[in-house]
Amino acid sequence: MREEFSNVAVFQYSAEAQILKGRLEAEGIQTFMIDNHTIDTDPLVSNAIGGVKLRVRKEDREEALRVLSAVSKYSVDDEGRQISCPYCNSSKVEIFTSVKSVKSFFFFCLSFLVIALPLYMKRNYHCTNCKHEFKLK
């Protein structure tokens, strides 16, 4: 008998996938990841090969999606409180990185030359509700 599997999520890095893999396994859903070793070896190929795929058995797909939908993808502060947008007060805030400053650009270029992950990136937040970008104070 051949088992069939289904992707339930795709991630840019395996660390992100590991967190949700652990959550699914805590619920008793057997999971495995595809392309995680390739991306761990060379993170720059993540977009080219479609990221790290988190897979489950077809019969567990609906339950896995239910568990994953309960996990918030929005940012929290160091104490675990939901971050709110200072302009519209929405809690749908995501973190993103940028290389707009000279310091960020320098470290990005240095990291690229030595084939490593960037050492310094400027982190900002983006409200998905009003599209405003801001820094956490």
N, CA, C and O atoms as CSV, one atom per row, in Angstrom:
chain,resi,resn,atom,element,x,y,z
A,1,MET,N,N,0.843,-1.180,0.000
A,1,MET,CA,C,0.000,0.000,0.000
A,1,MET,C,C,0.892,1.249,0.000
A,1,MET,O,O,1.853,1.334,0.765
A,2,ARG,N,N,0.571,2.190,-0.843
A,2,ARG,CA,C,1.348,3.422,-0.984
A,2,ARG,C,C,0.621,4.576,-0.297
A,2,ARG,O,O,-0.535,4.866,-0.605
A,3,GLU,N,N,1.310,5.228,0.635
A,3,GLU,CA,C,0.713,6.377,1.315
A,3,GLU,C,C,0.874,7.620,0.463
A,3,GLU,O,O,1.880,7.788,-0.226
A,4,GLU,N,N,-0.124,8.488,0.514
A,4,GLU,CA,C,-0.043,9.762,-0.194
A,4,GLU,C,C,0.101,10.869,0.827
A,4,GLU,O,O,-0.485,10.826,1.909
A,5,PHE,N,N,0.908,11.880,0.454
A,5,PHE,CA,C,1.202,12.980,1.350
A,5,PHE,C,C,0.787,14.301,0.728
A,5,PHE,O,O,0.625,14.412,-0.488
A,6,SER,N,N,0.619,15.291,1.580
A,6,SER,CA,C,0.165,16.594,1.128
A,6,SER,C,C,0.944,17.698,1.845
A,6,SER,O,O,1.220,17.596,3.040
A,7,ASN,N,N,1.295,18.752,1.106
A,7,ASN,CA,C,1.928,19.925,1.724
A,7,ASN,C,C,0.878,20.688,2.520
A,7,ASN,O,O,-0.229,20.928,2.037
A,8,VAL,N,N,1.237,21.072,3.755
A,8,VAL,CA,C,0.325,21.905,4.544
A,8,VAL,C,C,0.887,23.305,4.754
A,8,VAL,O,O,0.150,24.223,5.115
A,9,ALA,N,N,2.199,23.477,4.529
A,9,ALA,CA,C,2.814,24.796,4.678
A,9,ALA,C,C,4.174,24.803,3.991
A,9,ALA,O,O,4.822,23.767,3.841
A,10,VAL,N,N,4.591,26.001,3.579
A,10,VAL,CA,C,5.899,26.196,2.952
A,10,VAL,C,C,6.583,27.363,3.661
A,10,VAL,O,O,5.950,28.382,3.939
A,11,PHE,N,N,7.878,27.213,3.953
A,11,PHE,CA,C,8.632,28.204,4.707
A,11,PHE,C,C,9.920,28.547,3.983
A,11,PHE,O,O,10.434,27.749,3.199
A,12,GLN,N,N,10.441,29.740,4.249
A,12,GLN,CA,C,11.696,30.141,3.635
A,12,GLN,C,C,12.875,29.439,4.299
A,12,GLN,O,O,13.843,29.096,3.621
A,13,TYR,N,N,12.814,29.218,5.609
A,13,TYR,CA,C,13.906,28.579,6.356
A,13,TYR,C,C,13.371,27.410,7.163
A,13,TYR,O,O,12.201,27.393,7.544
A,14,SER,N,N,14.236,26.426,7.425
A,14,SER,CA,C,13.799,25.230,8.140
A,14,SER,C,C,13.479,25.502,9.607
A,14,SER,O,O,12.685,24.773,10.201
A,15,ALA,N,N,14.078,26.536,10.205
A,15,ALA,CA,C,13.782,26.853,11.604
A,15,ALA,C,C,12.300,27.192,11.781
A,15,ALA,O,O,11.684,26.797,12.771
A,16,GLU,N,N,11.735,27.918,10.825
A,16,GLU,CA,C,10.305,28.249,10.874
A,16,GLU,C,C,9.467,26.985,10.779
A,16,GLU,O,O,8.477,26.831,11.495
A,17,ALA,N,N,9.867,26.083,9.893
A,17,ALA,CA,C,9.127,24.834,9.704
A,17,ALA,C,C,9.222,23.944,10.939
A,17,ALA,O,O,8.253,23.273,11.295
A,18,GLN,N,N,10.381,23.934,11.595
A,18,GLN,CA,C,10.574,23.096,12.785
A,18,GLN,C,C,9.600,23.460,13.899
A,18,GLN,O,O,9.102,22.586,14.608
A,19,ILE,N,N,9.334,24.747,14.048
A,19,ILE,CA,C,8.424,25.190,15.103
A,19,ILE,C,C,7.025,24.615,14.885
A,19,ILE,O,O,6.422,24.068,15.809
A,20,LEU,N,N,6.515,24.742,13.669
A,20,LEU,CA,C,5.168,24.238,13.394
A,20,LEU,C,C,5.142,22.721,13.280
A,20,LEU,O,O,4.120,22.098,13.566
A,21,LYS,N,N,6.238,22.125,12.872
A,21,LYS,CA,C,6.343,20.654,12.856
A,21,LYS,C,C,6.159,20.123,14.281
A,21,LYS,O,O,5.428,19.159,14.507
A,22,GLY,N,N,6.833,20.766,15.233
A,22,GLY,CA,C,6.691,20.377,16.633
A,22,GLY,C,C,5.274,20.539,17.139
A,22,GLY,O,O,4.786,19.705,17.901
A,23,ARG,N,N,4.606,21.606,16.721
A,23,ARG,CA,C,3.207,21.841,17.140
A,23,ARG,C,C,2.290,20.748,16.608
A,23,ARG,O,O,1.429,20.249,17.333
A,24,LEU,N,N,2.471,20.374,15.338
A,24,LEU,CA,C,1.649,19.316,14.747
A,24,LEU,C,C,1.919,17.969,15.414
A,24,LEU,O,O,0.989,17.209,15.682
A,25,GLU,N,N,3.181,17.677,15.678
A,25,GLU,CA,C,3.513,16.403,16.318
A,25,GLU,C,C,2.990,16.346,17.747
A,25,GLU,O,O,2.660,15.265,18.235
A,26,ALA,N,N,2.907,17.486,18.428
A,26,ALA,CA,C,2.318,17.535,19.764
A,26,ALA,C,C,0.834,17.168,19.723
A,26,ALA,O,O,0.282,16.677,20.707
A,27,GLU,N,N,0.198,17.409,18.587
A,27,GLU,CA,C,-1.210,17.060,18.400
A,27,GLU,C,C,-1.377,15.631,17.872
A,27,GLU,O,O,-2.494,15.186,17.606
A,28,GLY,N,N,-0.252,14.917,17.724
A,28,GLY,CA,C,-0.316,13.521,17.268
A,28,GLY,C,C,-0.353,13.361,15.756
A,28,GLY,O,O,-0.696,12.289,15.259
A,29,ILE,N,N,-0.005,14.407,15.019
A,29,ILE,CA,C,-0.002,14.349,13.556
A,29,ILE,C,C,1.429,14.107,13.087
A,29,ILE,O,O,2.326,14.903,13.364
A,30,GLN,N,N,1.628,13.013,12.382
A,30,GLN,CA,C,2.957,12.673,11.886
A,30,GLN,C,C,3.317,13.587,10.717
A,30,GLN,O,O,2.529,13.744,9.784
A,31,THR,N,N,4.510,14.193,10.767
A,31,THR,CA,C,4.920,15.156,9.748
A,31,THR,C,C,6.341,14.857,9.278
A,31,THR,O,O,7.088,14.137,9.939
A,32,PHE,N,N,6.695,15.413,8.143
A,32,PHE,CA,C,8.087,15.425,7.709
A,32,PHE,C,C,8.300,16.617,6.798
A,32,PHE,O,O,7.355,17.191,6.257
A,33,MET,N,N,9.575,16.977,6.642
A,33,MET,CA,C,9.922,18.151,5.856
A,33,MET,C,C,10.702,17.738,4.610
A,33,MET,O,O,11.435,16.749,4.614
A,34,ILE,N,N,10.524,18.518,3.546
A,34,ILE,CA,C,11.239,18.294,2.293
A,34,ILE,C,C,12.085,19.535,2.000
A,34,ILE,O,O,11.651,20.661,2.245
A,35,ASP,N,N,13.272,19.326,1.483
A,35,ASP,CA,C,14.223,20.366,1.059
A,35,ASP,C,C,14.840,21.131,2.218
A,35,ASP,O,O,15.518,22.132,1.984
A,36,ASN,N,N,14.638,20.707,3.446
A,36,ASN,CA,C,15.224,21.418,4.574
A,36,ASN,C,C,16.745,21.290,4.611
A,36,ASN,O,O,17.420,22.255,4.969
A,37,HIS,N,N,17.301,20.152,4.259
A,37,HIS,CA,C,18.758,19.993,4.292
A,37,HIS,C,C,19.422,20.834,3.200
A,37,HIS,O,O,20.489,21.410,3.416
A,38,THR,N,N,18.800,20.899,2.054
A,38,THR,CA,C,19.344,21.712,0.963
A,38,THR,C,C,19.379,23.179,1.363
A,38,THR,O,O,20.381,23.861,1.144
A,39,ILE,N,N,18.292,23.668,1.946
A,39,ILE,CA,C,18.209,25.075,2.333
A,39,ILE,C,C,19.097,25.374,3.539
A,39,ILE,O,O,19.636,26.476,3.646
A,40,ASP,N,N,19.258,24.407,4.452
A,40,ASP,CA,C,20.180,24.610,5.569
A,40,ASP,C,C,21.620,24.704,5.072
A,40,ASP,O,O,22.433,25.418,5.659
A,41,THR,N,N,21.936,23.997,4.005
A,41,THR,CA,C,23.278,24.042,3.428
A,41,THR,C,C,23.531,25.353,2.708
A,41,THR,O,O,24.611,25.933,2.826
A,42,ASP,N,N,22.529,25.829,1.953
A,42,ASP,CA,C,22.666,27.083,1.207
A,42,ASP,C,C,21.335,27.825,1.230
A,42,ASP,O,O,20.491,27.591,0.365
A,43,PRO,N,N,21.125,28.724,2.210
A,43,PRO,CA,C,19.850,29.421,2.350
A,43,PRO,C,C,19.458,30.282,1.154
A,43,PRO,O,O,18.282,30.608,0.988
A,44,LEU,N,N,20.415,30.651,0.329
A,44,LEU,CA,C,20.104,31.503,-0.817
A,44,LEU,C,C,19.292,30.785,-1.898
A,44,LEU,O,O,18.726,31.442,-2.772
A,45,VAL,N,N,19.224,29.461,-1.854
A,45,VAL,CA,C,18.463,28.726,-2.870
A,45,VAL,C,C,17.012,28.492,-2.451
A,45,VAL,O,O,16.256,27.848,-3.178
A,46,SER,N,N,16.622,29.003,-1.300
A,46,SER,CA,C,15.272,28.755,-0.791
A,46,SER,C,C,14.180,29.151,-1.783
A,46,SER,O,O,13.269,28.366,-2.050
A,47,ASN,N,N,14.268,30.362,-2.327
A,47,ASN,CA,C,13.250,30.802,-3.290
A,47,ASN,C,C,13.301,30.000,-4.576
A,47,ASN,O,O,12.266,29.747,-5.192
A,48,ALA,N,N,14.491,29.598,-4.985
A,48,ALA,CA,C,14.641,28.861,-6.244
A,48,ALA,C,C,13.996,27.482,-6.196
A,48,ALA,O,O,13.450,27.024,-7.200
A,49,ILE,N,N,14.051,26.812,-5.046
A,49,ILE,CA,C,13.480,25.465,-4.968
A,49,ILE,C,C,12.116,25.438,-4.281
A,49,ILE,O,O,11.547,24.370,-4.059
A,50,GLY,N,N,11.602,26.609,-3.949
A,50,GLY,CA,C,10.247,26.678,-3.406
A,50,GLY,C,C,10.152,26.543,-1.904
A,50,GLY,O,O,9.066,26.279,-1.388
A,51,GLY,N,N,11.245,26.715,-1.181
A,51,GLY,CA,C,11.216,26.709,0.274
A,51,GLY,C,C,11.159,25.327,0.891
A,51,GLY,O,O,11.193,24.316,0.191
A,52,VAL,N,N,11.072,25.297,2.210
A,52,VAL,CA,C,10.948,24.052,2.973
A,52,VAL,C,C,9.474,23.685,3.026
A,52,VAL,O,O,8.640,24.486,3.449
A,53,LYS,N,N,9.161,22.471,2.596
A,53,LYS,CA,C,7.773,22.017,2.586
A,53,LYS,C,C,7.489,21.152,3.801
A,53,LYS,O,O,8.225,20.206,4.081
A,54,LEU,N,N,6.433,21.471,4.515
A,54,LEU,CA,C,5.975,20.674,5.645
A,54,LEU,C,C,4.840,19.796,5.141
A,54,LEU,O,O,3.835,20.295,4.634
A,55,ARG,N,N,5.006,18.481,5.282
A,55,ARG,CA,C,4.037,17.545,4.709
A,55,ARG,C,C,3.430,16.647,5.785
A,55,ARG,O,O,4.057,16.353,6.803
A,56,VAL,N,N,2.185,16.219,5.529
A,56,VAL,CA,C,1.476,15.265,6.381
A,56,VAL,C,C,0.786,14.245,5.485
A,56,VAL,O,O,0.690,14.439,4.273
A,57,ARG,N,N,0.302,13.149,6.088
A,57,ARG,CA,C,-0.477,12.171,5.316
A,57,ARG,C,C,-1.771,12.819,4.862
A,57,ARG,O,O,-2.315,13.680,5.555
A,58,LYS,N,N,-2.266,12.410,3.703
A,58,LYS,CA,C,-3.494,13.018,3.144
A,58,LYS,C,C,-4.650,12.980,4.128
A,58,LYS,O,O,-5.409,13.944,4.226
A,59,GLU,N,N,-4.796,11.882,4.858
A,59,GLU,CA,C,-5.932,11.767,5.781
A,59,GLU,C,C,-5.796,12.699,6.995
A,59,GLU,O,O,-6.784,12.953,7.685
A,60,ASP,N,N,-4.596,13.207,7.261
A,60,ASP,CA,C,-4.383,14.140,8.377
A,60,ASP,C,C,-4.390,15.603,7.948
A,60,ASP,O,O,-4.245,16.492,8.788
A,61,ARG,N,N,-4.556,15.864,6.664
A,61,ARG,CA,C,-4.441,17.218,6.127
A,61,ARG,C,C,-5.410,18.212,6.782
A,61,ARG,O,O,-4.986,19.288,7.203
A,62,GLU,N,N,-6.676,17.879,6.872
A,62,GLU,CA,C,-7.671,18.804,7.432
A,62,GLU,C,C,-7.378,19.134,8.891
A,62,GLU,O,O,-7.483,20.289,9.305
A,63,GLU,N,N,-7.011,18.118,9.668
A,63,GLU,CA,C,-6.682,18.334,11.074
A,63,GLU,C,C,-5.417,19.196,11.204
A,63,GLU,O,O,-5.347,20.071,12.067
A,64,ALA,N,N,-4.428,18.950,10.351
A,64,ALA,CA,C,-3.187,19.737,10.375
A,64,ALA,C,C,-3.475,21.196,10.038
A,64,ALA,O,O,-2.943,22.095,10.689
A,65,LEU,N,N,-4.298,21.439,9.043
A,65,LEU,CA,C,-4.642,22.817,8.680
A,65,LEU,C,C,-5.404,23.516,9.795
A,65,LEU,O,O,-5.226,24.714,10.014
A,66,ARG,N,N,-6.249,22.777,10.498
A,66,ARG,CA,C,-6.978,23.342,11.640
A,66,ARG,C,C,-5.998,23.758,12.745
A,66,ARG,O,O,-6.126,24.843,13.312
A,67,VAL,N,N,-5.028,22.901,13.045
A,67,VAL,CA,C,-4.029,23.209,14.082
A,67,VAL,C,C,-3.185,24.403,13.656
A,67,VAL,O,O,-2.933,25.300,14.460
A,68,LEU,N,N,-2.747,24.423,12.403
A,68,LEU,CA,C,-1.912,25.525,11.919
A,68,LEU,C,C,-2.667,26.851,11.893
A,68,LEU,O,O,-2.071,27.904,12.122
A,69,SER,N,N,-3.970,26.813,11.617
A,69,SER,CA,C,-4.739,28.055,11.576
A,69,SER,C,C,-4.903,28.666,12.967
A,69,SER,O,O,-5.160,29.864,13.089
A,70,ALA,N,N,-4.758,27.855,14.014
A,70,ALA,CA,C,-4.870,28.352,15.378
A,70,ALA,C,C,-3.594,29.054,15.838
A,70,ALA,O,O,-3.603,29.773,16.838
A,71,VAL,N,N,-2.493,28.845,15.104
A,71,VAL,CA,C,-1.216,29.475,15.451
A,71,VAL,C,C,-1.176,30.852,14.799
A,71,VAL,O,O,-1.350,30.970,13.586
A,72,SER,N,N,-0.948,31.889,15.594
A,72,SER,CA,C,-0.918,33.253,15.071
A,72,SER,C,C,0.371,33.499,14.314
A,72,SER,O,O,1.453,33.175,14.804
A,73,LYS,N,N,0.263,34.069,13.126
A,73,LYS,CA,C,1.452,34.403,12.342
A,73,LYS,C,C,1.903,35.836,12.586
A,73,LYS,O,O,2.879,36.294,11.993
A,74,TYR,N,N,1.200,36.535,13.450
A,74,TYR,CA,C,1.519,37.938,13.680
A,74,TYR,C,C,2.504,38.106,14.826
A,74,TYR,O,O,2.634,37.222,15.673
A,75,SER,N,N,3.192,39.230,14.855
A,75,SER,CA,C,4.307,39.475,15.771
A,75,SER,C,C,3.852,39.735,17.203
A,75,SER,O,O,2.787,40.295,17.466
A,76,VAL,N,N,4.724,39.295,18.117
A,76,VAL,CA,C,4.533,39.560,19.538
A,76,VAL,C,C,5.819,40.187,20.070
A,76,VAL,O,O,6.883,40.040,19.469
A,77,ASP,N,N,5.714,40.891,21.206
A,77,ASP,CA,C,6.902,41.512,21.792
A,77,ASP,C,C,7.639,40.491,22.665
A,77,ASP,O,O,7.282,39.313,22.680
A,78,ASP,N,N,8.671,40.945,23.393
A,78,ASP,CA,C,9.492,40.055,24.201
A,78,ASP,C,C,8.727,39.395,25.345
A,78,ASP,O,O,9.142,38.344,25.834
A,79,GLU,N,N,7.631,39.985,25.775
A,79,GLU,CA,C,6.817,39.415,26.845
A,79,GLU,C,C,5.681,38.542,26.311
A,79,GLU,O,O,4.893,38.006,27.091
A,80,GLY,N,N,5.595,38.397,25.001
A,80,GLY,CA,C,4.561,37.558,24.396
A,80,GLY,C,C,3.247,38.277,24.119
A,80,GLY,O,O,2.262,37.636,23.753
A,81,ARG,N,N,3.214,39.597,24.287
A,81,ARG,CA,C,1.994,40.367,24.009
A,81,ARG,C,C,1.930,40.696,22.523
A,81,ARG,O,O,2.947,40.984,21.892
A,82,GLN,N,N,0.746,40.651,21.986
A,82,GLN,CA,C,0.534,40.983,20.579
A,82,GLN,C,C,0.917,42.436,20.308
A,82,GLN,O,O,0.537,43.328,21.067
A,83,ILE,N,N,1.664,42.680,19.235
A,83,ILE,CA,C,2.050,44.037,18.853
A,83,ILE,C,C,0.902,44.668,18.070
A,83,ILE,O,O,0.328,44.041,17.180
A,84,SER,N,N,0.578,45.901,18.407
A,84,SER,CA,C,-0.498,46.621,17.728
A,84,SER,C,C,0.071,47.772,16.910
A,84,SER,O,O,1.081,48.370,17.281
A,85,CYS,N,N,-0.579,48.072,15.806
A,85,CYS,CA,C,-0.181,49.189,14.960
A,85,CYS,C,C,-0.463,50.495,15.694
A,85,CYS,O,O,-1.564,50.672,16.217
A,86,PRO,N,N,0.506,51.421,15.749
A,86,PRO,CA,C,0.266,52.686,16.452
A,86,PRO,C,C,-0.704,53.616,15.725
A,86,PRO,O,O,-1.161,54.598,16.310
A,87,TYR,N,N,-1.025,53.331,14.471
A,87,TYR,CA,C,-1.911,54.215,13.698
A,87,TYR,C,C,-3.354,53.721,13.656
A,87,TYR,O,O,-4.282,54.508,13.842
A,88,CYS,N,N,-3.552,52.411,13.409
A,88,CYS,CA,C,-4.933,51.920,13.314
A,88,CYS,C,C,-5.295,50.961,14.445
A,88,CYS,O,O,-6.436,50.505,14.529
A,89,ASN,N,N,-4.326,50.649,15.321
A,89,ASN,CA,C,-4.515,49.774,16.478
A,89,ASN,C,C,-4.825,48.328,16.098
A,89,ASN,O,O,-5.321,47.574,16.934
A,90,SER,N,N,-4.549,47.928,14.875
A,90,SER,CA,C,-4.760,46.549,14.446
A,90,SER,C,C,-3.669,45.656,15.032
A,90,SER,O,O,-2.532,46.095,15.204
A,91,SER,N,N,-4.008,44.419,15.335
A,91,SER,CA,C,-3.011,43.473,15.850
A,91,SER,C,C,-2.423,42.616,14.731
A,91,SER,O,O,-1.666,41.684,15.004
A,92,LYS,N,N,-2.754,42.912,13.501
A,92,LYS,CA,C,-2.229,42.169,12.354
A,92,LYS,C,C,-0.935,42.823,11.876
A,92,LYS,O,O,-0.894,43.479,10.835
A,93,VAL,N,N,0.125,42.624,12.670
A,93,VAL,CA,C,1.419,43.252,12.426
A,93,VAL,C,C,2.454,42.163,12.167
A,93,VAL,O,O,2.556,41.199,12.926
A,94,GLU,N,N,3.219,42.323,11.093
A,94,GLU,CA,C,4.266,41.373,10.746
A,94,GLU,C,C,5.620,42.066,10.791
A,94,GLU,O,O,5.728,43.263,10.524
A,95,ILE,N,N,6.656,41.297,11.132
A,95,ILE,CA,C,8.018,41.838,11.142
A,95,ILE,C,C,8.621,41.649,9.751
A,95,ILE,O,O,8.326,40.667,9.070
A,96,PHE,N,N,9.456,42.582,9.338
A,96,PHE,CA,C,10.187,42.421,8.091
A,96,PHE,C,C,11.547,43.080,8.240
A,96,PHE,O,O,11.750,43.918,9.118
A,97,THR,N,N,12.457,42.703,7.392
A,97,THR,CA,C,13.811,43.261,7.430
A,97,THR,C,C,14.042,44.085,6.183
A,97,THR,O,O,13.419,43.864,5.145
A,98,SER,N,N,14.952,45.043,6.302
A,98,SER,CA,C,15.274,45.868,5.145
A,98,SER,C,C,16.760,46.182,5.139
A,98,SER,O,O,17.433,46.077,6.164
A,99,VAL,N,N,17.259,46.564,3.985
A,99,VAL,CA,C,18.661,46.957,3.840
A,99,VAL,C,C,18.729,48.381,3.307
A,99,VAL,O,O,19.498,48.669,2.390
A,100,LYS,N,N,17.930,49.267,3.878
A,100,LYS,CA,C,17.864,50.658,3.413
A,100,LYS,C,C,18.978,51.524,3.991
A,100,LYS,O,O,19.399,52.483,3.344
A,101,SER,N,N,19.464,51.215,5.184
A,101,SER,CA,C,20.512,52.046,5.784
A,101,SER,C,C,21.883,51.609,5.274
A,101,SER,O,O,22.038,50.502,4.759
A,102,VAL,N,N,22.855,52.471,5.419
A,102,VAL,CA,C,24.222,52.190,4.977
A,102,VAL,C,C,24.795,51.010,5.763
A,102,VAL,O,O,25.452,50.140,5.190
A,103,LYS,N,N,24.547,50.981,7.065
A,103,LYS,CA,C,25.046,49.895,7.901
A,103,LYS,C,C,24.449,48.554,7.468
A,103,LYS,O,O,25.177,47.568,7.357
A,104,SER,N,N,23.156,48.505,7.226
A,104,SER,CA,C,22.506,47.276,6.773
A,104,SER,C,C,23.060,46.834,5.430
A,104,SER,O,O,23.319,45.649,5.220
A,105,PHE,N,N,23.242,47.779,4.524
A,105,PHE,CA,C,23.763,47.454,3.192
A,105,PHE,C,C,25.189,46.910,3.273
A,105,PHE,O,O,25.526,45.947,2.583
A,106,PHE,N,N,26.032,47.525,4.116
A,106,PHE,CA,C,27.409,47.065,4.289
A,106,PHE,C,C,27.439,45.621,4.784
A,106,PHE,O,O,28.153,44.793,4.218
A,107,PHE,N,N,26.673,45.307,5.834
A,107,PHE,CA,C,26.667,43.955,6.370
A,107,PHE,C,C,26.026,42.963,5.408
A,107,PHE,O,O,26.426,41.799,5.365
A,108,PHE,N,N,25.044,43.406,4.641
A,108,PHE,CA,C,24.442,42.536,3.630
A,108,PHE,C,C,25.483,42.159,2.580
A,108,PHE,O,O,25.599,40.987,2.221
A,109,CYS,N,N,26.244,43.140,2.081
A,109,CYS,CA,C,27.285,42.873,1.076
A,109,CYS,C,C,28.389,41.988,1.649
A,109,CYS,O,O,28.847,41.062,0.979
A,110,LEU,N,N,28.818,42.258,2.872
A,110,LEU,CA,C,29.836,41.446,3.520
A,110,LEU,C,C,29.356,39.996,3.668
A,110,LEU,O,O,30.109,39.060,3.398
A,111,SER,N,N,28.126,39.820,4.088
A,111,SER,CA,C,27.560,38.476,4.237
A,111,SER,C,C,27.482,37.764,2.896
A,111,SER,O,O,27.746,36.565,2.809
A,112,PHE,N,N,27.125,38.490,1.866
A,112,PHE,CA,C,27.036,37.914,0.527
A,112,PHE,C,C,28.416,37.448,0.052
A,112,PHE,O,O,28.539,36.391,-0.565
A,113,LEU,N,N,29.442,38.235,0.341
A,113,LEU,CA,C,30.796,37.884,-0.093
A,113,LEU,C,C,31.336,36.650,0.618
A,113,LEU,O,O,32.062,35.864,0.009
A,114,VAL,N,N,31.006,36.464,1.872
A,114,VAL,CA,C,31.513,35.303,2.614
A,114,VAL,C,C,30.492,34.164,2.657
A,114,VAL,O,O,30.665,33.197,3.398
A,115,ILE,N,N,29.445,34.283,1.871
A,115,ILE,CA,C,28.392,33.267,1.734
A,115,ILE,C,C,27.847,32.861,3.105
A,115,ILE,O,O,27.900,31.695,3.495
A,116,ALA,N,N,27.332,33.839,3.809
A,116,ALA,CA,C,26.735,33.619,5.116
A,116,ALA,C,C,25.428,34.390,5.204
A,116,ALA,O,O,25.134,35.232,4.355
A,117,LEU,N,N,24.656,34.101,6.224
A,117,LEU,CA,C,23.440,34.870,6.452
A,117,LEU,C,C,23.817,36.270,6.893
A,117,LEU,O,O,24.854,36.445,7.533
A,118,PRO,N,N,23.019,37.265,6.578
A,118,PRO,CA,C,23.343,38.641,6.983
A,118,PRO,C,C,23.524,38.760,8.489
A,118,PRO,O,O,22.740,38.206,9.260
A,119,LEU,N,N,24.558,39.483,8.907
A,119,LEU,CA,C,24.863,39.662,10.319
A,119,LEU,C,C,24.015,40.753,10.959
A,119,LEU,O,O,23.699,40.686,12.147
A,120,TYR,N,N,23.654,41.741,10.181
A,120,TYR,CA,C,22.872,42.855,10.710
A,120,TYR,C,C,21.815,43.235,9.689
A,120,TYR,O,O,22.130,43.490,8.526
A,121,MET,N,N,20.595,43.272,10.111
A,121,MET,CA,C,19.493,43.715,9.261
A,121,MET,C,C,18.609,44.613,10.107
A,121,MET,O,O,18.385,44.344,11.287
A,122,LYS,N,N,18.119,45.658,9.512
A,122,LYS,CA,C,17.209,46.566,10.205
A,122,LYS,C,C,15.828,45.908,10.243
A,122,LYS,O,O,15.301,45.489,9.213
A,123,ARG,N,N,15.250,45.824,11.441
A,123,ARG,CA,C,13.946,45.184,11.592
A,123,ARG,C,C,12.873,46.252,11.802
A,123,ARG,O,O,12.993,47.122,12.666
A,124,ASN,N,N,11.850,46.161,11.007
A,124,ASN,CA,C,10.699,47.047,11.119
A,124,ASN,C,C,9.440,46.197,11.178
A,124,ASN,O,O,9.492,44.978,11.015
A,125,TYR,N,N,8.327,46.840,11.408
A,125,TYR,CA,C,7.045,46.153,11.458
A,125,TYR,C,C,6.124,46.735,10.399
A,125,TYR,O,O,6.217,47.913,10.052
A,126,HIS,N,N,5.242,45.897,9.894
A,126,HIS,CA,C,4.325,46.276,8.828
A,126,HIS,C,C,2.917,45.856,9.233
A,126,HIS,O,O,2.673,44.690,9.540
A,127,CYS,N,N,2.007,46.802,9.231
A,127,CYS,CA,C,0.604,46.513,9.542
A,127,CYS,C,C,-0.086,46.031,8.272
A,127,CYS,O,O,-0.096,46.736,7.264
A,128,THR,N,N,-0.658,44.840,8.317
A,128,THR,CA,C,-1.336,44.319,7.129
A,128,THR,C,C,-2.704,44.975,6.932
A,128,THR,O,O,-3.306,44.845,5.866
A,129,ASN,N,N,-3.192,45.672,7.949
A,129,ASN,CA,C,-4.489,46.335,7.855
A,129,ASN,C,C,-4.393,47.683,7.140
A,129,ASN,O,O,-5.087,47.917,6.150
A,130,CYS,N,N,-3.518,48.581,7.652
A,130,CYS,CA,C,-3.408,49.928,7.067
A,130,CYS,C,C,-2.138,50.124,6.225
A,130,CYS,O,O,-1.923,51.195,5.658
A,131,LYS,N,N,-1.303,49.081,6.150
A,131,LYS,CA,C,-0.066,49.093,5.325
A,131,LYS,C,C,0.998,50.046,5.851
A,131,LYS,O,O,1.929,50.394,5.124
A,132,HIS,N,N,0.873,50.473,7.102
A,132,HIS,CA,C,1.851,51.393,7.681
A,132,HIS,C,C,3.074,50.615,8.172
A,132,HIS,O,O,2.934,49.524,8.724
A,133,GLU,N,N,4.276,51.174,7.972
A,133,GLU,CA,C,5.516,50.607,8.476
A,133,GLU,C,C,5.982,51.424,9.663
A,133,GLU,O,O,5.922,52.653,9.638
A,134,PHE,N,N,6.450,50.741,10.711
A,134,PHE,CA,C,6.899,51.423,11.906
A,134,PHE,C,C,7.942,50.603,12.639
A,134,PHE,O,O,8.108,49.409,12.385
A,135,LYS,N,N,8.652,51.265,13.564
A,135,LYS,CA,C,9.629,50.617,14.418
A,135,LYS,C,C,8.990,50.383,15.774
A,135,LYS,O,O,8.139,51.160,16.208
A,136,LEU,N,N,9.396,49.324,16.437
A,136,LEU,CA,C,8.920,49.047,17.782
A,136,LEU,C,C,9.765,49.849,18.763
A,136,LEU,O,O,10.994,49.815,18.705
A,137,LYS,N,N,9.111,50.561,19.653
A,137,LYS,CA,C,9.838,51.421,20.608
A,137,LYS,C,C,10.065,50.712,21.904
A,137,LYS,O,O,10.658,51.278,22.822
